[in-house]
Amino acid sequence: MENVKIVFFDIDGTLIDMERKEITSKTIEALTMLRQNGIRICIASGRSPMQVPEFRNVDFDAYLTYNGSYCYDKHGVIFSNPLDREDVRRIIANASAMNRPLSLATKNRLASNGADKDLIDYYAFAKISVDVVPDFYEVAENDEVFQIMVGSRKEEYASLMDGVRYAKIATWWDRAVDIIPSSGGKGIAIEKILRYYHLEKDEAMAFGDGNNDIEMLKAVGKGIAMGNASEELKEAASDVCLSVKNDGICHYLKDCGII
C-alpha cells in the first residue's frame, strides 16, 4: 500500500497490551514515523473521549470514540450518532430485570445505576472506576446517549436486547458489551472520516484485535488483525501481524515500507 494516507487504530489489545496495560516504545515510534511521513493517524475505539489515553509526543488527527458513535478532531465534532431514546429506556428496563447494572455514555459523562464485578472489571481496562450517580435517570431522559456498557455473557444478549429496535451489540470481551446505534459502528464512522478528509477506501489502513473491529477492517483498503486478535477478526482481515506485545504494528509498517 504505497498510497496509504491514513491509518486507524483500536486501543485495547492493539495499541495497548491488555496484560501490561501500556503502549510499547516501538509502537510509539511507529505512530511518530507515520506522522513524520505525512500519514494521518486516528483512534477508533469503544472508549469514551474521557478514557482515550494520551501517548507521549503523539498527536492523533481524529478520534472515533464509542465505537464510532461520537467522532471529532481538534476543530470539533465530525460525526455524532446517539442512541434512540426509547431504546435507551428499553435497555435499562431489560438490564434491570436481569439484575444487571449499566452505564450510560454521554459526550462528557459515564453515568451508572450500579456496579457488578463484570462492569467493574470492564472499566478497569481503562484504569477508571464505575461512577454510580444519583441523577442516572435524568441523564437517560435528557442527555444524548452514545453508548451503553453492561456486563453480559453471550447467552444474555437476547434478553438484554428484547424489544430494542435501533441498537446493536458491539463486543470485544466475553464478559461485557457495548450497545451502539444499529446505524453506527466503526465501519460507518471510518466512511465519514474518509469523506471528511477527501480520501478513498484504498488509501486507508486499520489495525484491530476484537470482534467490534470487523466492520472497521472491512471499511479500509487493508485491514490488519493483531496476532492476539480473535479468530473471527483474523478471518475478516486482509493480513495478520505480530501480537501487540511483540510490536506487531511497528514491524508490519516497516516490512511494508510505510515507515
C-alpha positions as CSV (number, residue, x, y, z in Angstrom):
1,M,0.0,0.0,0.0
2,E,2.3,2.7,-1.2
3,N,-0.6,5.2,-1.4
4,V,-1.6,4.8,2.3
5,K,-2.6,8.2,3.6
6,I,-4.5,7.4,6.8
7,V,-4.3,4.6,9.5
8,F,-6.9,3.8,12.1
9,F,-6.0,2.1,15.4
10,D,-8.1,0.4,18.1
11,I,-6.7,0.9,21.6
12,D,-7.1,-2.0,23.9
13,G,-5.3,-5.1,22.6
14,T,-4.0,-3.1,19.6
15,L,-2.0,-0.1,20.7
16,I,-2.1,-1.1,24.4
17,D,-1.1,-4.6,25.7
18,M,-4.1,-5.8,27.7
19,E,-1.8,-7.6,30.2
20,R,0.8,-4.8,30.8
21,K,-1.8,-2.0,30.1
22,E,0.7,0.1,28.4
23,I,2.0,1.1,24.9
24,T,5.5,0.0,23.9
25,S,8.2,2.3,22.8
26,K,8.2,0.6,19.3
27,T,4.6,1.4,18.9
28,I,5.1,5.0,19.8
29,E,8.0,5.0,17.3
30,A,5.6,3.7,14.6
31,L,3.0,6.3,15.3
32,T,5.6,9.1,15.3
33,M,7.1,8.0,12.0
34,L,3.7,7.8,10.3
35,R,3.0,11.5,11.2
36,Q,6.5,12.4,10.0
37,N,5.7,10.7,6.7
38,G,2.6,12.8,6.3
39,I,0.2,10.0,7.1
40,R,-2.8,10.8,9.2
41,I,-3.4,8.6,12.3
42,C,-6.7,8.1,14.0
43,I,-8.0,6.4,17.2
44,A,-11.0,4.1,16.6
45,S,-12.2,2.7,20.0
46,G,-15.1,1.7,22.1
47,R,-13.7,4.0,24.8
48,S,-15.2,7.4,25.7
49,P,-13.5,10.7,24.9
50,M,-12.6,10.8,28.6
51,Q,-11.0,7.4,28.5
52,V,-8.7,8.0,25.5
53,P,-5.1,7.9,26.8
54,E,-2.5,10.4,25.9
55,F,0.6,8.9,24.4
56,R,3.9,10.8,24.8
57,N,4.7,13.1,21.9
58,V,1.9,11.6,19.7
59,D,-0.9,13.7,18.3
60,F,-3.8,12.0,16.6
61,D,-5.7,13.6,13.7
62,A,-9.1,12.3,14.7
63,Y,-10.8,10.3,17.4
64,L,-13.6,7.8,16.7
65,T,-15.0,7.0,20.2
66,Y,-17.9,5.0,21.5
67,N,-17.3,2.5,18.6
68,G,-17.7,5.4,16.1
69,S,-20.8,6.9,17.6
70,Y,-19.0,10.1,18.5
71,C,-16.1,11.3,16.3
72,Y,-14.1,14.5,16.5
73,D,-10.9,16.3,15.8
74,K,-9.2,19.4,17.2
75,H,-11.7,21.5,15.2
76,G,-14.8,20.0,16.7
77,V,-17.4,17.2,16.1
78,I,-17.2,15.3,12.8
79,F,-19.9,12.8,13.3
80,S,-22.5,12.3,16.1
81,N,-24.9,9.4,16.3
82,P,-26.7,9.0,19.6
83,L,-29.0,6.0,20.6
84,D,-32.7,6.2,20.2
85,R,-34.3,7.5,23.4
86,E,-36.9,4.7,23.6
87,D,-34.3,2.1,23.0
88,V,-32.3,3.5,26.0
89,R,-35.4,3.1,28.2
90,R,-35.9,-0.4,26.9
91,I,-32.3,-1.5,27.5
92,I,-32.4,0.0,31.1
93,A,-35.6,-2.0,31.8
94,N,-34.2,-5.2,30.3
95,A,-31.0,-4.9,32.3
96,S,-32.9,-4.2,35.5
97,A,-35.0,-7.3,35.0
98,M,-31.7,-9.3,34.7
99,N,-30.2,-7.6,37.8
100,R,-27.5,-6.1,35.6
101,P,-26.3,-2.5,36.3
102,L,-25.3,-0.5,33.4
103,S,-23.5,2.7,32.3
104,L,-24.8,5.4,30.0
105,A,-22.1,7.1,27.9
106,T,-22.8,10.8,27.0
107,K,-20.5,13.3,25.4
108,N,-18.7,14.1,28.7
109,R,-20.0,11.6,31.3
110,L,-20.2,7.9,32.2
111,A,-23.2,7.6,34.4
112,S,-24.1,4.3,36.1
113,N,-27.0,3.0,38.1
114,G,-24.9,0.4,39.9
115,A,-21.9,-1.9,39.6
116,D,-21.2,-5.6,39.4
117,K,-17.9,-7.4,39.0
118,D,-18.2,-7.6,35.2
119,L,-18.8,-3.9,34.8
120,I,-16.1,-3.0,37.4
121,D,-13.6,-5.3,35.6
122,Y,-14.6,-3.8,32.2
123,Y,-13.9,-0.3,33.4
124,A,-10.6,-1.4,34.8
125,F,-9.2,-1.9,31.3
126,A,-9.2,1.9,31.0
127,K,-7.9,2.3,34.6
128,I,-11.1,4.0,35.8
129,S,-13.9,3.2,38.3
130,V,-17.6,2.9,37.8
131,D,-19.4,6.1,38.7
132,V,-22.7,5.4,40.3
133,V,-24.7,8.7,40.1
134,P,-27.9,9.9,41.7
135,D,-29.2,11.6,38.5
136,F,-28.9,8.4,36.4
137,Y,-32.5,8.5,35.2
138,E,-32.3,12.2,34.4
139,V,-29.3,11.5,32.2
140,A,-31.2,8.8,30.5
141,E,-34.2,11.1,29.8
142,N,-32.4,14.3,29.0
143,D,-28.9,13.7,27.6
144,E,-27.8,12.2,24.3
145,V,-26.5,8.7,25.0
146,F,-24.0,7.4,22.5
147,Q,-23.2,4.0,24.0
148,I,-24.4,1.8,26.9
149,M,-21.9,-0.5,28.7
150,V,-23.2,-3.5,30.6
151,G,-21.8,-6.8,32.0
152,S,-23.3,-9.5,29.9
153,R,-22.5,-13.0,28.6
154,K,-23.5,-14.3,25.1
155,E,-26.4,-16.2,26.4
156,E,-27.9,-13.0,27.9
157,Y,-27.8,-11.0,24.7
158,A,-31.3,-11.8,23.5
159,S,-32.9,-10.8,26.8
160,L,-30.8,-7.6,27.0
161,M,-31.9,-6.6,23.5
162,D,-35.5,-7.7,23.7
163,G,-37.8,-5.1,22.1
164,V,-34.9,-2.9,21.1
165,R,-35.4,-1.5,17.6
166,Y,-32.5,0.7,16.6
167,A,-29.4,-0.6,18.5
168,K,-27.0,-3.4,18.3
169,I,-24.3,-5.1,20.4
170,A,-20.6,-4.5,19.8
171,T,-18.2,-6.7,21.8
172,W,-14.5,-7.3,22.2
173,W,-14.6,-9.1,25.6
174,D,-16.7,-12.1,26.7
175,R,-18.0,-10.6,30.0
176,A,-19.4,-7.2,28.9
177,V,-20.9,-5.5,25.8
178,D,-21.1,-2.0,24.3
179,I,-24.5,-1.2,22.9
180,I,-24.5,1.3,20.0
181,P,-26.9,2.5,17.3
182,S,-27.6,-0.1,14.7
183,S,-26.8,2.6,12.1
184,G,-23.4,3.0,13.5
185,G,-20.2,1.2,14.3
186,K,-16.5,1.7,13.5
187,G,-17.0,0.9,9.8
188,I,-19.7,3.6,9.3
189,A,-17.5,6.1,11.2
190,I,-14.5,5.4,9.1
191,E,-16.6,6.1,6.0
192,K,-17.5,9.5,7.5
193,I,-13.8,10.3,8.4
194,L,-12.6,9.4,4.9
195,R,-15.2,11.6,3.3
196,Y,-14.2,14.4,5.8
197,Y,-10.6,14.2,4.7
198,H,-11.4,13.6,1.0
199,L,-9.7,10.2,1.0
200,E,-10.6,6.9,-0.7
201,K,-11.0,3.5,0.9
202,D,-7.9,2.1,-0.8
203,E,-5.8,5.0,0.8
204,A,-6.8,3.7,4.3
205,M,-5.4,1.0,6.6
206,A,-6.6,-0.1,10.1
207,F,-5.3,-2.3,12.9
208,G,-7.6,-4.1,15.4
209,D,-8.0,-7.1,17.7
210,G,-11.6,-7.6,18.7
211,N,-14.9,-8.6,17.0
212,N,-16.0,-4.9,17.2
213,D,-13.2,-4.2,14.7
214,I,-14.6,-6.4,12.0
215,E,-16.5,-3.6,10.3
216,M,-13.5,-1.3,10.6
217,L,-11.2,-3.7,8.8
218,K,-13.7,-4.1,6.0
219,A,-14.1,-0.3,5.7
220,V,-10.5,0.2,4.7
221,G,-8.2,-0.9,1.8
222,K,-6.2,-3.1,4.1
223,G,-7.4,-4.3,7.5
224,I,-4.8,-5.8,9.7
225,A,-5.6,-8.1,12.6
226,M,-3.1,-8.3,15.5
227,G,-1.5,-11.6,16.3
228,N,-3.5,-11.7,19.5
229,A,-6.8,-10.9,17.7
230,S,-9.9,-13.1,17.8
231,E,-10.2,-15.8,15.2
232,E,-13.3,-14.1,13.7
233,L,-11.3,-10.9,13.2
234,K,-8.4,-12.7,11.6
235,E,-10.7,-14.4,9.1
236,A,-12.1,-10.9,8.2
237,A,-8.7,-9.3,7.9
238,S,-6.5,-8.7,4.8
239,D,-3.5,-9.7,6.8
240,V,-2.3,-10.6,10.3
241,C,0.7,-9.0,12.0
242,L,2.6,-10.0,15.2
243,S,0.9,-9.5,18.6
244,V,0.7,-6.2,20.4
245,K,3.3,-7.4,23.0
246,N,5.7,-8.3,20.1
247,D,5.3,-4.8,18.5
248,G,3.2,-6.1,15.6
249,I,2.2,-2.6,14.3
250,C,5.8,-1.3,14.1
251,H,7.2,-4.5,12.4
252,Y,4.3,-4.6,9.9
253,L,4.5,-1.0,8.9
254,K,8.3,-1.3,8.4
255,D,8.0,-4.5,6.5
256,C,5.5,-2.8,4.1
257,G,7.8,0.2,3.7
258,I,5.2,2.6,5.1
259,I,7.6,3.8,7.8
